[in-house]
């Protein structure tokens, strides 16, 4: 009777652990909704409306020692729409402005300044593009705080050494 009792208790413990693990995995993966978190999901704020500003291709001499390296890049910026100004997004689309207070020329100038400080080894390193994106976002925010860049997309990226 002893070994049978130990086998039954072990089976119950293993089954309970297995069911608990499956329930935990389903809750963490979002496949099994939790009652308390369902109300939190309903209270989330709607995403901020954005638009994409495509810039013309940029060709920049890089800061390599030999001075022979260059970068050709085409990028697009996802920026938050200007709110509170009547017809601001309509006038931005017609005039090509990235923001009501920041023109595409100012954005290109800031981008050229940041790009010209890069070296080809920095850009070609793992994570080089992501680091460049963060530098560009920071420079654009410093240049024009009203310009809210959400993301930067490189649609063409060529480094010549």
Secondary structure, 3 states (H helix, E strand, C coil): CHHHHHHHHHHHHHHHHHHHHHHHHHHHHCCCCCHHHHHHHHCCCCCCCEEEEECCCEEEECCCCCCCCEEEEEEEEEEECCCCCCCHHHHHHHHCCCCCCCCHHHHHHHHHHHHHCCCHHHHHCCCHHHHHHHHHHHHHHHHCCCCCEEEEEEEEEEEEC
